[in-house]
């Protein structure tokens, strides 16, 4: 169950990052509220996952899902550039996540 909590927490990290972008510096109410609720949910589920998973593993997977997910959302929905170097960097994050999971 801890891994499920961690995966959902990572997904919520992507949600809050995206909604924060849409909030335009917390000047738009709905995306601002979504950001805060998703942040609280993400950190809360991370805390639940950390009851059983090691700190380093939990935090790395959580931030990695958030970083990779936010990168993909930016490229797919916001028109962020997908350059070869950015793709290599994202691939390195993914390899790190898979390696950490295999090591746990």
C-alpha positions as CSV (number, residue, x, y, z in Angstrom):
1,X,0.0,0.0,0.0
2,X,2.9,2.3,0.7
3,X,4.0,2.2,-3.0
4,X,0.5,3.1,-4.0
5,X,0.5,6.1,-1.6
6,X,3.8,7.1,-3.1
7,X,2.7,6.9,-6.7
8,X,-0.4,8.9,-6.0
9,X,1.6,11.5,-4.0
10,X,3.9,11.9,-7.0
11,X,0.9,12.3,-9.3
12,X,-0.4,15.0,-7.1
13,X,2.9,16.7,-7.2
14,X,2.5,17.0,-11.0
15,X,-1.0,18.4,-10.5
16,X,0.1,21.1,-8.1
17,X,3.0,22.1,-10.3
18,X,0.7,22.4,-13.3
19,X,-2.0,24.2,-11.4
20,X,0.6,26.6,-9.9
21,X,1.6,27.5,-13.4
22,X,-2.0,28.1,-14.3
23,X,-2.5,30.2,-11.1
24,X,-0.2,33.0,-12.5
25,X,1.5,33.6,-9.2
26,X,-1.6,32.8,-7.1
27,X,-3.6,35.5,-8.8
28,X,-6.3,33.1,-10.1
29,X,-8.5,31.6,-7.4
30,X,-9.4,28.2,-8.8
31,X,-5.9,27.1,-9.8
32,X,-4.6,28.5,-6.6
33,X,-7.0,26.4,-4.5
34,X,-6.2,23.3,-6.6
35,X,-2.5,23.9,-6.0
36,X,-2.9,24.1,-2.3
37,X,-5.1,21.1,-2.0
38,X,-2.9,19.0,-4.3
39,X,0.2,20.0,-2.3
40,X,-1.4,19.0,1.0
41,X,-2.6,15.7,-0.5
42,X,0.8,15.0,-2.0
43,X,2.8,15.7,1.2
44,X,0.2,13.8,3.3
45,X,0.4,10.7,1.1
46,X,4.2,11.0,1.1
47,X,4.1,10.9,4.9
48,X,2.0,7.8,4.8
49,X,4.3,6.1,2.4
50,X,7.3,7.0,4.6
51,X,5.8,4.9,7.4
52,X,7.2,1.8,5.7
53,X,9.5,3.0,2.9
54,X,13.0,4.4,3.5
55,X,13.4,8.2,3.4
56,X,15.8,8.3,0.5
57,X,13.7,6.0,-1.6
58,X,10.5,7.8,-0.8
59,X,11.7,11.2,-1.4
60,X,13.6,10.4,-4.6
61,X,10.6,8.6,-6.2
62,X,8.3,11.4,-5.1
63,X,10.4,14.2,-6.5
64,X,11.3,12.1,-9.6
65,X,7.7,11.5,-10.5
66,X,6.9,15.1,-10.0
67,X,9.9,16.3,-12.0
68,X,9.4,13.9,-14.9
69,X,5.6,14.4,-14.8
70,X,5.9,18.2,-14.8
71,X,8.4,18.0,-17.6
72,X,6.0,15.9,-19.7
73,X,3.0,18.2,-18.9
74,X,5.1,21.2,-20.0
75,X,6.0,19.6,-23.3
76,X,2.6,18.1,-24.1
77,X,0.3,20.9,-22.8
78,X,2.3,24.1,-22.5
79,X,4.5,23.9,-25.5
80,X,7.8,23.6,-23.6
81,X,10.7,22.8,-25.9
82,X,11.7,19.1,-26.3
83,X,15.3,19.4,-27.1
84,X,17.7,16.4,-27.3
85,X,19.4,17.5,-24.1
86,X,16.2,17.9,-22.2
87,X,15.0,14.4,-23.4
88,X,18.3,12.9,-22.2
89,X,18.0,14.6,-18.8
90,X,14.4,13.3,-18.5
91,X,15.6,9.8,-19.4
92,X,18.3,10.0,-16.8
93,X,15.6,10.8,-14.2
94,X,13.5,7.9,-15.3
95,X,16.5,5.5,-15.2
96,X,17.2,6.8,-11.7
97,X,13.7,6.1,-10.6
98,X,13.7,2.6,-12.0
99,X,17.1,1.8,-10.4
100,X,15.9,3.1,-7.0
101,X,12.8,1.0,-7.2
102,X,14.9,-2.1,-8.1
103,X,17.2,-1.4,-5.2
104,X,14.4,-1.1,-2.6
